[in-house]
Every structure is written in structure tokens, then in C-alpha cells.
Amino acid sequence: MSDQFKSKNPNDGDHGTEFTEKSEMLPEERSVYEVATERQSRFGQLGNRNIVIVALVIIFALVAVVALLLWSRSSSPQAAVTVNTETTTPEDEHGSQEVNLSPEVLAAAGIEIEGVIERPAASLLKVTGTVEVNQQQSQQATPLVSGRVERVYVATGDVVRRGAVLATISSPQIAEMHGKLHEAETQLGLAERNLQRVLRSENRVAVLQAKAKLDQAEATLRRTRRLIELGAIAGKDLITAETEQRTAKAEYDFQSNISLNKELQEAQAAVETARVDVGHIRDEMRSLGAPIPEGERHRHDRDTSLVALRAPVSGKVTERLVNAGAGVEAAKPLFTISNPSTVWVIANVLEGQIGKIRIGTPAEVRSGALGANAIFGSVSYINPQLNEETRTAQVRIEVANRSEVLKPGMFVEVGFQAGGAAGDELMVSFTAVQRIGDRPVVFVPREEEPGSFEVRDVELGGEGDGYVKVLSGLKLGDKVVTKGSFTLKTQLMKGALGEHDDH
């Protein structure tokens, strides 16, 4: 059948009619052709549909790209302003940073630049020492009365303010003083009432008698003058009448004068004495820690034996020696309160080296707790007496301890800048150094880029006369920002914060 089909191909000219006739006679062969034609038609429709979908995807992508470009153009001016005014560039792979300031911000910052200097090195006299509490910033809380502790309100390590109640004590002495105060206040009340009675009476009997005599003397004087006018009596009788009238007037004035009255004076003295007694008892109770408000009378509705022990200064409770229920004695310390923001470092210096140290000599303190860092201070006191056993003198350095890294009792190494070393060392102004976390840094201006400053990590040594020794990070001839370095640090921190916010 296949040979016949091939010989009757429609492309062979005259045999086309025969092919048609054969095809009509072979329905199976025609069905295969039709099926192929239908498949080709279907495949064409599917291809057209895929083309439409791809075209739509491309159109949506183009619209998104255009929208993104428009948004970038609208937001890019604001971003440029931010970078130019208060900016930092992120750290590169080497950890370097820089700060860029606009001309306006640069002018307002008042930047001053100073070069790294070189000067003869000072020898570092190294000795050992210990950390102690700053005695001038430490006080003990001590009760002034004996008794029993009722309650304790603080624990070791608590931070308290001056006047805060540390504990309450039940004291028989305070209860007794409350009784004396009540008695004195009662006496004062009686004296005041007696004074009011005297003021109201005014010694009426004596005054009335003096008034009667005065009235009689005045009447006699008037009658005598009338008789003299009539010529009935002599002139000497007038003199006698006038004398009697003046005597009666003086007696009446004396009796009427309250300030001269004996009874009144006694009443006033009793009031004053009672008032002084009450004041003295109040002052004594206040000095013992049991203040009584002025003008308050004694009350019987509360425990009068309790007295509060209060903090004498603000600081941290570094020692607590009592618990509730314990008996305590007067003048025995119960708490110690210290301010740990500064501590004393006591260095032990050999007698042969003590002559190199003076009051104010710069010193650096190092400890394992500080890591590679050092805390700087200066000598504030030199003990004039040597330790006979160790042949050393104690030298005191007061150092700041705001982070409370240094603890009392800790061993440290102290280096005194005693002078006399050979060679030179690099120094930079202390105002040029800023700290970012635990990193000491300086800001180095870029000469080719005005307003641009490199953030340079440095390693520092001792300090003195406003300068600090540079161990690494700078070289002679480098320039650093002194005045205005804090402004640059602020801009750097703002930039770093902005980057974290973006993420």
C-alpha cells in the first residue's frame, strides 16, 4: 500500500486525479493527514497565547522600572543633603572611617587644628599599689542612742540619697525624752494660762484703793482752791492740798502700771522658763535623730521609742553591719556609705625613689580589669613617714572611677612620669582625643578634601601638661583636630546611628 501511495503522489502531475480518487477510497490515510493538520493548527494558537503573556510581563517590568527611576530622582536631593551635612561613610574592609561636613557646619563648628609634637621622653617609674575607698567621699551611719533594731531598709550595694532612712531603732532613751517633753509642754500650758489670768485681773484691789485716794485728794484740792478764792483759808492750806493730790496720783500710776506688778512679772518668768525647757528637749531629741515638728504637742497614739537612722550622704552602701532584732550601742557604726565615682590608689614607692615624686606628678594606673587601657591621675599626697619593714612610702593618687571598674582592695600597677629618660616621644593635645566606646580616636583633616576628616585609632600612654603620649596611630608632622573634636565625634555617632536605623 505504501508503494502505491508513493507512485500516486499529487506532485507527479497527471497522477493527481488518481491520487484523489485513491484518497477517497482510503479513509484511513486521509484521517492521518487531517489529524496532522489539526495538530498544527492547535500548536499555532498556543504559540500566539504565549507571546501575549510574555509581552504583558515585559510591559509590567518597564512600568516598574520607570516608577523606580522617578522615586529615586525625587528622593536623591534629600539624601545628598543628609550626606553633606552630618555624615559618616561606612567602615571599609580595613576599618577606616571619615566624617564629612558641609561648609556651613564646618564654619559653625569652630574647628582648630594642631600638629603632633615631639619632646624628650619622661621616664616611667613603675611600682605596685592597691585601690582604696576615697575616704573624703565616704561616711559612716552611726546611731547616737542605744536600743534594738526594729527594721533595716537597705542592703549592701544599694544606692541611697542623703536623709534616706536606713533603719529604725527602738530606744528607751528616746521614750524617756518624750515623757520629759510632755511634762515640759504641760508646764508651759499652765504658765501661759496663769499669765492670762494675771493680765485680766491687773491687781484690782490695790488699783481701786489708789484710785479712791486720788479722787479724795483731787476733791480736797478743788475745795481748798474755792475757799482761798472766797478768802476763807490761808494759802498754806492750798500747798498742803496740792501735795496730797500729787502723792495720790503717783500711787495710782504705780498701781496701774502692769509691768511693775510683781505677780505679773512672776507669771511672765514662769512662761519663759517653761518655753525654754520645751525648746531644749526638742533640740536634744532632734540631735539624736528623733525630730519633733515645731508646735506639735505630745501624742500618745504612736510608739514614742522609735528613732530613724538616716544616711548622712548620698552614695552606695558599701558596708552593712546589723540585722533586724540586733541590740546596738550608741556611737557604734552600722552602715558605711561611699561615693565610688572616685577612688584612691595607694602606691608603695621605695625610699630611694621617693625623691623623684612631687605633689602633682602625673601617674597612670593599669590593671587586668582595665585591659589595655589606663586611668590617669596625679599625686595628691605623700606620706611623710616610711614603713620601717618594707622601707617604702605611701603615695596617694586620686583617679576617676565613673564606670566603677576599679574595686577597693584591687592590686594595680602605677607608673609615675618622673623625668630623666633618654630619647623623644610623640605627644598630642589632650583635647584632640575622643573615645568611641573603648576606642581612643583622633580626627585627621584631609588636605585635598576640605571638610573631610579621617577617624584615626590611636594607642595612648601617659599624660601631663595638657598633652598625652602617642604610642601608635600617628607620626610626627600629622595634624589633628583639637577644638571641635567633640563636634566631629557627635557627627560620627549620628551617622553610625543612621546606618543602624536603615538596617
C-alpha positions as CSV (number, residue, x, y, z in Angstrom):
1,M,0.0,0.0,0.0
2,S,2.9,2.3,0.7
3,D,4.3,1.8,-2.8
4,Q,1.0,2.6,-4.4
5,F,0.7,5.7,-2.3
6,K,4.2,6.9,-3.3
7,S,3.6,6.4,-7.0
8,K,0.4,8.4,-6.9
9,N,1.9,11.5,-5.2
10,P,-0.1,14.6,-6.0
11,N,3.2,16.3,-7.0
12,D,3.6,14.0,-10.0
13,G,1.4,16.0,-12.4
14,D,-1.1,13.8,-14.3
15,H,-1.5,11.4,-11.5
16,G,-3.2,13.9,-9.2
17,T,-6.7,12.8,-10.1
18,E,-5.8,9.2,-9.5
19,F,-4.4,10.2,-6.1
20,T,-7.6,12.0,-5.2
21,E,-9.6,9.1,-6.1
22,K,-7.4,6.7,-4.2
23,S,-7.6,9.0,-1.2
24,E,-11.3,9.0,-1.3
25,M,-11.1,5.2,-1.4
26,L,-8.6,5.2,1.6
27,P,-10.3,6.9,4.5
28,E,-7.7,5.7,7.0
29,E,-4.9,7.5,5.1
30,R,-6.9,10.8,4.9
31,S,-7.7,10.7,8.6
32,V,-3.9,10.7,9.4
33,Y,-3.4,13.8,7.3
34,E,-6.3,15.6,8.8
35,V,-5.1,14.8,12.3
36,A,-1.7,16.2,11.5
37,T,-3.3,19.4,10.1
38,E,-5.5,19.8,13.2
39,R,-2.4,19.5,15.5
40,Q,-0.5,22.1,13.5
41,S,-3.5,24.5,13.9
42,R,-3.6,23.9,17.7
43,F,0.1,24.4,18.1
44,G,-0.2,27.8,16.4
45,Q,-2.9,29.0,18.7
46,L,-0.9,28.0,21.8
47,G,2.2,29.9,20.5
48,N,0.2,33.1,20.0
49,R,-1.1,32.9,23.5
50,N,2.4,32.5,25.0
51,I,3.6,35.6,23.0
52,V,0.8,37.7,24.5
53,I,1.7,36.6,28.1
54,V,5.4,37.4,27.5
55,A,4.5,40.8,26.1
56,L,2.4,41.7,29.2
57,V,5.2,40.7,31.5
58,I,7.6,42.9,29.7
59,I,5.2,45.9,29.8
60,F,4.7,45.5,33.6
61,A,8.5,45.3,34.1
62,L,9.0,48.5,32.1
63,V,6.4,50.3,34.2
64,A,8.1,49.2,37.4
65,V,11.5,50.4,36.2
66,V,10.1,53.8,35.3
67,A,8.4,54.2,38.7
68,L,11.6,53.3,40.5
69,L,13.6,55.8,38.5
70,L,11.1,58.6,39.3
71,W,11.2,57.7,43.0
72,S,15.0,57.7,43.0
73,R,15.1,61.2,41.4
74,S,12.6,62.6,43.9
75,S,14.5,61.2,47.0
76,S,18.1,61.7,45.9
77,P,18.3,65.5,46.7
78,Q,17.3,64.9,50.3
79,A,19.8,62.1,50.7
80,A,22.5,64.3,49.3
81,V,21.8,67.0,51.8
82,T,22.0,64.4,54.7
83,V,25.4,63.1,53.5
84,N,26.8,66.6,53.1
85,T,25.7,67.9,56.5
86,E,26.0,65.3,59.1
87,T,27.5,62.3,57.7
88,T,29.9,59.4,58.0
89,T,30.9,56.9,55.4
90,P,30.6,53.3,56.5
91,E,33.6,51.4,57.6
92,D,35.5,49.7,54.7
93,E,37.3,46.4,54.9
94,H,40.2,48.0,56.8
95,G,38.0,49.6,59.4
96,S,38.7,53.2,58.5
97,Q,36.1,55.9,58.8
98,E,35.7,59.5,57.9
99,V,33.4,62.5,58.7
100,N,32.3,65.0,56.1
101,L,31.0,68.4,57.0
102,S,29.3,70.9,54.7
103,P,30.8,74.4,54.6
104,E,28.1,75.8,56.8
105,V,28.5,73.2,59.5
106,L,32.3,73.4,59.3
107,A,32.2,77.2,59.9
108,A,29.9,76.8,62.8
109,A,32.0,74.1,64.5
110,G,35.0,76.4,65.0
111,I,37.5,73.7,64.1
112,E,41.1,74.2,65.3
113,I,44.0,72.1,64.1
114,E,47.3,71.3,65.8
115,G,50.2,69.2,64.8
116,V,51.7,66.2,66.6
117,I,54.8,67.4,68.5
118,E,57.9,65.6,69.8
119,R,59.6,66.2,73.1
120,P,62.1,64.5,75.3
121,A,60.7,61.3,76.8
122,A,60.0,61.1,80.5
123,S,61.0,58.0,82.4
124,L,58.2,55.9,83.8
125,L,58.8,54.9,87.4
126,K,56.7,51.7,87.9
127,V,55.6,50.5,91.3
128,T,52.7,48.4,92.7
129,G,49.7,49.7,94.6
130,T,46.2,49.0,95.8
131,V,42.8,50.6,95.3
132,E,41.1,52.1,98.4
133,V,37.8,53.8,99.0
134,N,38.1,57.6,98.8
135,Q,37.8,58.5,102.5
136,Q,36.8,62.0,101.7
137,Q,33.8,60.7,99.8
138,S,32.8,58.1,102.5
139,Q,30.9,58.4,105.7
140,Q,29.5,56.0,108.4
141,A,26.0,56.0,109.6
142,T,26.1,55.8,113.4
143,P,23.2,55.8,115.9
144,L,23.5,58.3,118.8
145,V,21.3,56.2,121.1
146,S,21.4,52.6,122.2
147,G,18.5,50.2,121.7
148,R,17.2,47.4,119.5
149,V,17.0,47.4,115.7
150,E,13.4,47.1,114.6
151,R,13.8,47.1,110.8
152,V,16.6,47.5,108.2
153,Y,15.6,49.1,104.9
154,V,18.8,48.8,102.7
155,A,21.3,46.1,101.6
156,T,24.9,46.3,100.6
157,G,25.2,47.8,97.1
158,D,22.0,49.9,97.3
159,V,22.3,53.5,96.2
160,V,20.8,55.9,98.7
161,R,20.2,59.7,98.9
162,R,21.2,61.9,101.8
163,G,18.5,61.7,104.5
164,A,17.1,58.3,103.4
165,V,16.0,56.0,106.3
166,L,18.5,53.2,106.7
167,A,17.0,51.5,109.8
168,T,14.7,52.2,112.7
169,I,15.8,51.6,116.3
170,S,13.6,51.2,119.4
171,S,15.3,53.2,122.2
172,P,14.3,53.6,125.9
173,Q,16.2,56.8,126.0
174,I,14.0,58.4,123.3
175,A,10.9,57.2,125.1
176,E,12.1,58.8,128.3
177,M,12.8,62.1,126.5
178,H,9.2,62.0,125.0
179,G,8.0,61.8,128.6
180,K,10.1,64.8,129.6
181,L,8.9,66.7,126.6
182,H,5.2,66.0,127.6
183,E,5.9,67.3,131.1
184,A,7.6,70.4,129.9
185,E,4.8,71.2,127.5
186,T,2.2,70.7,130.3
187,Q,4.1,73.2,132.5
188,L,4.2,75.6,129.6
189,G,0.5,75.4,129.2
190,L,-0.1,76.1,132.9
191,A,2.2,79.1,132.9
192,E,0.5,80.6,129.9
193,R,-2.9,80.2,131.4
194,N,-1.7,81.8,134.7
195,L,-0.3,84.7,132.8
196,Q,-3.6,85.3,131.0
197,R,-5.4,85.3,134.4
198,V,-2.9,87.9,135.8
199,L,-3.3,90.1,132.8
200,R,-7.1,90.1,133.2
201,S,-7.1,90.9,137.0
202,E,-4.5,93.6,136.9
203,N,-4.3,93.7,140.8
204,R,-7.7,95.2,141.1
205,V,-7.7,95.8,144.9
206,A,-4.6,97.9,145.0
207,V,-5.6,99.9,142.0
208,L,-9.1,100.6,143.4
209,Q,-7.6,101.8,146.7
210,A,-5.2,104.1,144.9
211,K,-7.9,105.4,142.7
212,A,-10.1,106.3,145.8
213,K,-7.2,108.1,147.5
214,L,-6.6,110.1,144.2
215,D,-10.2,111.0,143.9
216,Q,-10.3,112.2,147.5
217,A,-7.1,114.3,147.1
218,E,-8.5,115.9,143.9
219,A,-11.8,116.8,145.6
220,T,-9.9,118.3,148.6
221,L,-7.7,120.4,146.2
222,R,-10.8,121.8,144.4
223,R,-12.5,122.7,147.7
224,T,-9.3,124.4,149.0
225,R,-9.0,126.5,145.9
226,R,-12.6,127.6,146.2
227,L,-12.1,128.6,149.8
228,I,-9.0,130.6,149.0
229,E,-10.9,132.4,146.3
230,L,-13.5,133.3,149.0
231,G,-10.7,134.3,151.4
232,A,-11.9,131.8,154.0
233,I,-8.5,130.0,154.5
234,A,-4.8,130.8,154.2
235,G,-2.5,130.0,151.2
236,K,-0.5,127.3,153.0
237,D,-3.6,125.0,153.0
238,L,-3.5,125.1,149.2
239,I,0.1,123.9,149.2
240,T,-0.8,121.0,151.5
241,A,-3.8,120.0,149.3
242,E,-1.7,120.1,146.1
243,T,1.0,117.9,147.7
244,E,-1.6,115.3,148.8
245,Q,-3.0,115.3,145.3
246,R,0.3,114.7,143.7
247,T,1.1,111.8,146.1
248,A,-2.2,110.1,145.4
249,K,-1.6,110.5,141.7
250,A,1.8,108.8,141.9
251,E,0.4,105.9,143.9
252,Y,-2.4,105.4,141.4
253,D,0.0,105.4,138.5
254,F,2.3,102.9,140.2
255,Q,-0.6,100.5,140.9
256,S,-1.9,100.9,137.4
257,N,1.4,100.1,135.7
258,I,1.2,96.4,134.9
259,S,4.9,95.9,134.0
260,L,5.8,96.8,137.6
261,N,3.3,94.4,139.1
262,K,5.1,91.7,141.0
263,E,2.5,89.0,140.3
264,L,2.6,89.7,136.5
265,Q,6.4,89.5,136.4
266,E,6.4,86.2,138.1
267,A,3.8,84.8,135.7
268,Q,5.8,86.0,132.7
269,A,9.0,84.5,134.1
270,A,7.3,81.1,134.5
271,V,6.1,81.1,130.9
272,E,9.5,82.0,129.6
273,T,11.2,79.2,131.7
274,A,8.7,76.6,130.5
275,R,9.1,77.6,126.9
276,V,12.9,77.3,127.1
277,D,12.7,73.9,128.7
278,V,10.5,72.7,125.8
279,G,12.9,74.1,123.2
280,H,15.9,72.4,124.8
281,I,14.2,69.0,124.9
282,R,13.1,69.3,121.3
283,D,16.7,70.2,120.2
284,E,18.1,67.3,122.1
285,M,15.7,64.9,120.6
286,R,16.3,66.3,117.1
287,S,20.1,65.9,117.6
288,L,19.5,62.2,118.4
289,G,17.5,61.6,115.2
290,A,14.0,62.0,116.6
291,P,12.9,65.4,115.3
292,I,9.6,66.8,116.6
293,P,7.7,69.3,114.4
294,E,7.5,72.8,115.9
295,G,4.2,73.5,117.6
296,E,3.2,69.8,117.8
297,R,2.0,68.7,121.2
298,H,3.0,65.3,122.6
299,R,1.0,62.4,121.1
300,H,0.1,59.2,122.8
301,D,-1.3,57.3,119.8
302,R,2.1,56.1,118.5
303,D,5.3,54.3,119.6
304,T,7.4,57.1,121.1
305,S,10.5,54.9,121.4
306,L,11.3,54.7,117.7
307,V,14.1,56.7,116.1
308,A,15.2,56.6,112.5
309,L,18.9,56.2,111.4
310,R,19.3,58.2,108.2
311,A,22.0,58.3,105.5
312,P,24.5,61.2,106.2
313,V,25.5,61.5,102.5
314,S,24.3,60.3,99.1
315,G,26.2,57.3,97.7
316,K,26.3,53.5,97.7
317,V,26.0,51.3,100.8
318,T,29.4,49.5,100.9
319,E,29.1,48.0,104.4
320,R,26.1,46.8,106.5
321,L,26.9,45.5,110.0
322,V,23.5,45.0,111.5
323,N,20.2,43.0,111.0
324,A,16.8,43.4,112.4
325,G,16.5,42.4,116.1
326,A,20.1,43.1,117.0
327,G,21.0,45.2,120.0
328,V,23.1,48.3,119.2
329,E,25.1,50.7,121.2
330,A,25.4,54.4,120.9
331,A,28.2,55.7,118.6
332,K,28.7,52.2,117.0
333,P,28.8,52.4,113.2
334,L,26.1,50.3,111.5
335,F,26.5,51.3,107.8
336,T,29.2,52.7,105.5
337,I,28.2,54.9,102.5
338,S,30.7,55.7,99.8
339,N,30.8,57.5,96.5
340,P,32.6,55.1,94.1
341,S,32.9,57.7,91.3
342,T,36.5,58.4,92.6
343,V,38.9,56.1,94.4
344,W,42.3,56.3,95.9
345,V,45.3,54.4,94.6
346,I,47.9,53.9,97.2
347,A,51.3,53.3,95.6
348,N,54.3,51.9,97.6
349,V,57.5,53.8,96.5
350,L,60.9,52.8,97.7
351,E,62.8,55.3,99.8
352,G,65.5,55.7,97.2
353,Q,62.9,56.7,94.5
354,I,60.6,58.9,96.6
355,G,62.7,62.0,95.9
356,K,61.7,61.8,92.2
357,I,58.0,62.3,93.0
358,R,56.2,65.5,93.9
359,I,52.7,66.6,94.6
360,G,51.0,66.9,91.2
361,T,53.3,64.4,89.4
362,P,51.3,62.7,86.6
363,A,50.7,59.0,87.0
364,E,49.0,56.2,85.1
365,V,47.2,53.3,86.7
366,R,46.9,49.9,84.9
367,S,45.2,46.7,86.0
368,G,44.0,43.5,84.5
369,A,40.4,44.8,84.9
370,L,41.2,47.7,82.6
371,G,42.7,45.6,79.8
372,A,45.0,47.6,77.5
373,N,43.6,50.9,78.8
374,A,45.0,53.1,81.6
375,I,43.4,55.6,84.0
376,F,45.4,58.8,84.6
377,G,45.7,60.9,87.7
378,S,48.2,62.9,89.7
379,V,49.8,62.6,93.1
380,S,47.7,64.3,95.8
381,Y,49.5,63.2,99.0
382,I,52.9,61.7,100.0
383,N,53.1,60.1,103.4
384,P,56.0,61.7,105.2
385,Q,56.6,58.5,107.3
386,L,58.2,55.4,105.8
387,N,57.1,51.9,106.5
388,E,60.0,50.5,108.6
389,E,59.6,46.9,107.5
390,T,59.3,47.5,103.7
391,R,61.2,50.8,103.6
392,T,58.6,52.3,101.3
393,A,56.5,55.4,101.4
394,Q,52.8,55.5,100.5
395,V,51.9,57.9,97.7
396,R,48.2,58.6,97.1
397,I,46.7,59.2,93.6
398,E,43.0,60.2,93.3
399,V,41.6,58.8,90.0
400,A,38.1,58.9,88.4
401,N,36.2,55.7,88.5
402,R,32.9,56.5,86.9
403,S,32.4,53.1,85.4
404,E,33.4,51.5,88.7
405,V,35.9,49.2,87.1
406,L,38.4,49.7,90.0
407,K,37.3,48.0,93.2
408,P,38.6,48.6,96.7
409,G,41.3,46.0,97.5
410,M,42.3,45.5,93.9
411,F,46.1,45.3,93.0
412,V,47.3,47.7,90.3
413,E,50.5,48.9,88.6
414,V,51.3,52.6,88.9
415,G,53.6,54.4,86.6
416,F,54.9,57.9,87.6
417,Q,56.3,60.3,85.0
418,A,59.4,61.1,87.0
419,G,61.5,62.5,84.1
420,G,65.1,61.8,83.1
421,A,64.6,59.2,80.3
422,A,66.6,59.3,77.0
423,G,65.1,59.7,73.6
424,D,62.0,61.5,72.3
425,E,58.3,60.7,72.3
426,L,55.3,61.9,70.3
427,M,52.7,64.0,72.1
428,V,49.3,65.3,71.1
429,S,46.9,67.8,72.8
430,F,44.6,66.0,75.3
431,T,41.6,67.9,73.7
432,A,42.2,66.1,70.4
433,V,41.4,62.7,71.9
434,Q,37.8,61.4,71.9
435,R,36.6,58.0,72.8
436,I,34.1,55.9,70.8
437,G,33.2,53.1,73.1
438,D,36.6,51.8,74.3
439,R,38.5,53.2,71.3
440,P,40.6,56.3,71.7
441,V,40.5,58.2,68.3
442,V,41.6,61.5,66.8
443,F,40.3,63.3,63.7
444,V,42.9,63.9,61.0
445,P,41.9,66.5,58.3
446,R,42.3,65.6,54.7
447,E,44.1,68.4,53.0
448,E,42.9,67.6,49.5
449,E,39.2,67.5,50.7
450,P,38.2,70.5,52.8
451,G,35.5,69.5,55.4
452,S,36.6,65.8,55.3
453,F,38.3,64.3,58.4
454,E,39.7,60.8,58.8
455,V,38.9,58.9,62.1
456,R,42.2,57.5,63.3
457,D,42.6,55.0,66.0
458,V,45.5,55.7,68.4
459,E,47.2,54.0,71.3
460,L,48.0,56.3,74.2
461,G,50.4,56.4,77.0
462,G,50.9,58.8,79.9
463,E,49.7,62.4,80.0
464,G,50.9,65.7,81.5
465,D,50.7,69.5,81.0
466,G,47.7,69.1,78.7
467,Y,49.3,66.6,76.4
468,V,49.1,62.8,76.1
469,K,51.8,60.4,74.7
470,V,51.0,58.7,71.4
471,L,52.3,55.1,71.2
472,S,50.9,54.3,67.7
473,G,48.5,55.6,65.1
474,L,50.2,59.0,64.4
475,K,53.6,60.2,63.2
476,L,55.5,63.4,63.5
477,G,54.0,66.0,61.1
478,D,50.5,64.7,61.3
479,K,47.8,67.2,62.1
480,V,44.8,66.6,64.3
481,V,41.6,68.5,65.3
482,T,41.8,69.9,68.8
483,K,38.9,72.4,69.4
484,G,35.8,71.0,67.7
485,S,36.8,67.3,68.0
486,F,33.7,66.6,70.2
487,T,31.5,68.1,67.4
488,L,33.1,65.6,64.9
489,K,32.5,62.8,67.3
490,T,28.9,63.8,67.6
491,Q,28.5,63.8,63.8
492,L,30.2,60.4,63.6
493,M,27.8,58.9,66.1
494,K,24.8,60.4,64.3
495,G,26.0,58.8,61.1
496,A,26.5,55.4,62.7
497,L,23.1,55.6,64.3
498,G,21.5,56.4,60.9
499,E,23.1,53.4,59.3
500,H,21.8,51.1,62.0
501,D,18.3,52.6,61.5
502,D,18.4,51.8,57.8
503,H,19.1,48.2,58.5
